[in-house]
Amino acid sequence: MRPTTFRPVLALALVLTTALSGCGSRDTSSGGATTLTVFAAASLTGTFTELGKVFEAENPGTTVRFNFGSSATLAQQIVQGAPADVFAAASPATMRTVTDASLATAPVTFVRNTLQIAVPVDNPAKVDDLKDLTGPGVKVALCAVQVPCGAAAAKALDAAGLKVTPVTLEQDVKATLTKVELGEVDAALVYRTDVIAAGGGVRGIGFPEAGKAINDYPVATLTKAPAPGLARRFVDLVLSPRGRDVLTRAGFEAP
């Protein structure tokens, strides 16, 4: 009797195993991966978080995890072996760190960004243009020159023939803007998009030399991406009309 009762049970187990394994394979091009890891410049925090939600809705069962920060720091983390699928940088120079290490190929510029002077809403130091940052007693925050927003600020100041001595050098643009929001400084050079994202918490002042320090933002899938299929689809979303709409509404410019 045992062989007779064993065969149906074994057959049923095989059917259930096959069915369950079929349900678990969501992304064959990514080896069944359901988590996408994106390293992105701090200035992309709002827009990429929004696009991450869109991506998750379009790819049920997928989770998008972000690592936002200084592009220079993120590039070094990737070179040192941090697992990631997509890298979106705030400058070609920081992307080059990754491509020179053969860890990304064919990056595409997807937006551009420009600088503004950010001041508190009441603007106590009466900063109206770039030269006011050199005034006596004016406390200025800048990004460190090693990161894209700092390199852009240095380029703009050089174009204006000005030397500014900051009271603090921050490692990314969000930290730099926070100094203004907290009232710890009178002004900072940050991206226009970050002023917009502050939602009225600061005032943005444009200046002519910003046009000589525009940053191109490249995005690329990484050659060692754990989820290459998801990575390609996320980059496609960033480059799509829907992605472009999210980015331009936030103040980014088309390349």
C-alpha positions in Angstrom: 0.0 0.0 0.0 2.8 2.4 0.7 4.0 2.8 -3.0 0.4 3.5 -4.0 -0.1 6.3 -1.5 3.4 7.7 -2.0 3.1 8.5 -5.7 0.1 10.9 -5.5 1.7 12.8 -2.6 5.0 13.0 -4.5 3.2 14.2 -7.6 1.3 16.9 -5.6 4.6 18.1 -4.0 6.2 18.4 -7.4 3.3 20.4 -8.8 3.3 22.8 -5.8 7.1 23.2 -6.0 6.9 24.1 -9.7 4.1 26.6 -9.1 5.8 28.3 -6.3 9.2 28.6 -8.1 7.3 30.1 -11.1 5.7 32.7 -8.9 9.1 33.8 -7.4 10.8 34.7 -10.7 9.9 38.3 -11.1 12.9 39.6 -13.1 14.8 37.0 -15.1 17.1 39.6 -16.6 18.2 40.5 -13.1 18.5 36.9 -11.9 15.2 37.2 -10.0 16.3 40.3 -8.1 13.6 42.5 -6.6 15.8 45.2 -5.0 17.3 48.0 -7.0 20.1 50.1 -5.4 20.6 53.6 -6.7 23.5 55.9 -5.7 22.6 59.5 -6.5 23.8 63.0 -5.9 22.2 64.7 -2.9 20.6 67.3 -5.1 18.5 64.5 -6.7 17.0 63.5 -3.4 13.5 64.8 -4.0 13.2 63.9 -7.7 14.7 60.5 -7.5 12.6 59.6 -4.5 9.5 60.5 -6.5 10.8 58.4 -9.5 11.5 55.5 -7.2 7.9 55.4 -6.2 6.9 55.5 -9.8 9.3 52.6 -10.6 8.0 50.5 -7.7 4.4 51.1 -8.9 5.4 50.0 -12.5 7.4 47.0 -11.2 5.2 45.3 -8.5 7.3 43.6 -5.9 10.4 45.7 -6.5 12.0 47.8 -3.8 14.2 50.8 -4.7 16.8 51.7 -2.2 18.7 55.0 -2.5 22.1 56.2 -1.2 22.1 60.0 -1.6 25.2 62.1 -0.9 28.2 63.8 -2.4 28.8 62.5 -5.9 32.6 62.3 -5.1 31.9 60.2 -2.0 29.5 58.0 -3.8 32.0 57.4 -6.7 34.6 56.4 -4.2 32.2 54.0 -2.5 31.5 52.3 -5.8 35.2 52.1 -6.7 35.8 50.5 -3.3 33.2 47.8 -3.9 29.9 49.1 -2.6 27.1 47.1 -4.3 25.0 49.4 -6.5 23.0 49.1 -9.7 22.8 52.8 -10.9 24.9 55.9 -10.4 23.6 59.4 -11.0 26.3 62.0 -10.5 26.2 65.8 -10.3 29.2 66.2 -12.6 31.0 64.4 -15.4 34.2 64.5 -13.4 32.7 62.4 -10.6 31.2 59.9 -13.0 34.6 59.6 -14.7 36.0 58.2 -11.4 33.6 55.2 -11.9 34.1 54.8 -15.7 37.9 55.0 -15.4 37.6 52.0 -13.1 35.6 50.2 -15.7 32.6 50.1 -13.3 30.2 51.9 -15.6 29.8 52.3 -19.3 28.1 54.8 -21.6 26.9 57.4 -19.1 24.2 59.7 -20.4 23.7 63.4 -19.4 20.0 63.6 -18.4 19.8 67.1 -16.8 21.7 70.3 -16.0 21.7 72.4 -12.9 22.8 76.0 -12.1 23.8 77.8 -8.9 22.0 80.5 -6.9 22.8 82.4 -3.8 20.6 81.1 -1.0 19.8 83.5 1.9 17.4 83.4 4.8 14.0 84.8 4.0 14.6 88.0 6.0 18.1 88.3 4.4 19.7 90.0 7.5 23.1 90.6 5.7 21.3 92.3 2.8 23.0 90.1 0.2 21.9 91.0 -3.3 24.6 89.7 -5.6 27.8 87.7 -5.7 30.1 90.5 -4.6 28.1 90.9 -1.4 29.5 87.6 -0.2 32.9 89.2 0.2 31.5 91.9 2.6 32.9 92.3 6.1 31.1 90.0 8.6 29.1 88.1 6.0 29.1 84.5 6.9 29.1 82.2 3.9 28.8 78.4 3.5 30.2 76.6 0.5 30.4 73.0 -0.6 33.9 71.6 -0.5 35.7 72.1 -3.8 36.1 68.3 -4.2 32.4 67.9 -4.7 30.4 69.1 -7.7 28.6 72.0 -6.0 31.9 73.3 -4.6 33.7 73.0 -7.9 30.9 74.9 -9.6 31.0 77.6 -6.9 34.8 78.0 -7.3 34.3 78.3 -11.1 31.6 81.0 -10.7 33.6 83.0 -8.2 36.7 82.8 -10.5 34.5 84.1 -13.4 33.5 87.0 -11.2 37.1 87.7 -10.0 36.0 87.3 -6.4 37.6 85.5 -3.4 35.2 84.4 -0.7 36.4 83.0 2.6 33.6 80.6 3.9 33.0 80.0 7.5 32.3 76.3 6.7 32.9 73.9 3.8 30.2 71.1 3.6 30.4 67.7 1.9 27.2 68.0 -0.1 24.8 70.6 -1.2 22.0 69.6 1.2 24.3 70.2 4.2 25.3 73.5 2.8 21.8 74.7 2.4 20.9 73.5 5.9 23.3 76.1 7.3 21.2 78.8 5.7 17.9 77.2 6.9 19.2 77.1 10.4 20.4 80.7 10.3 24.0 79.7 10.9 25.2 81.6 7.9 24.1 84.6 5.9 24.4 83.0 2.5 25.4 79.9 0.6 26.1 78.9 -3.0 23.8 76.0 -3.8 21.8 74.7 -6.8 18.7 76.4 -7.9 16.8 73.1 -7.5 17.7 72.9 -3.8 16.4 76.5 -3.3 13.1 75.4 -4.9 13.0 72.2 -2.8 13.4 74.2 0.4 9.8 75.3 -0.3 10.0 79.0 0.8 12.4 78.3 3.7 15.1 80.3 1.9 15.3 82.9 -0.8 17.2 82.3 -4.0 19.2 85.0 -5.8 20.4 84.5 -9.4 23.7 86.0 -10.6 25.2 86.2 -14.2 28.3 84.1 -13.5 26.2 81.1 -12.7 25.9 80.6 -16.4 29.6 79.8 -16.5 29.4 77.1 -13.9 26.5 74.9 -15.1 26.7 71.3 -14.0 25.8 68.4 -16.3 24.3 65.3 -14.5 25.2 61.9 -16.0 23.5 58.6 -15.2 24.7 55.1 -15.9 24.1 51.5 -15.0 27.0 49.8 -13.3 28.9 46.9 -14.8 28.7 44.9 -11.6 25.1 45.7 -10.9 23.4 42.9 -8.9 20.1 43.7 -10.8 21.1 44.7 -14.3 17.7 44.4 -15.8 16.1 46.6 -13.1 19.0 49.1 -13.5 18.4 49.5 -17.2 14.7 50.0 -16.7 15.3 52.7 -14.0 17.7 54.6 -16.3 15.1 54.3 -19.0 12.5 55.9 -16.6 14.9 58.7 -15.8 15.4 59.4 -19.5 11.7 59.1 -20.4 9.3 62.0 -20.8 7.8 61.2 -17.4 11.2 61.3 -15.8 12.0 64.6 -17.6 8.7 66.1 -16.4 9.5 65.3 -12.7 13.0 66.7 -13.1 12.1 69.9 -14.9 9.3 70.7 -12.5 12.0 70.6 -9.7 14.0 73.2 -11.6 16.5 71.1 -13.5 17.2 72.0 -17.1 17.2 69.8 -20.1 20.7 69.0 -21.4 
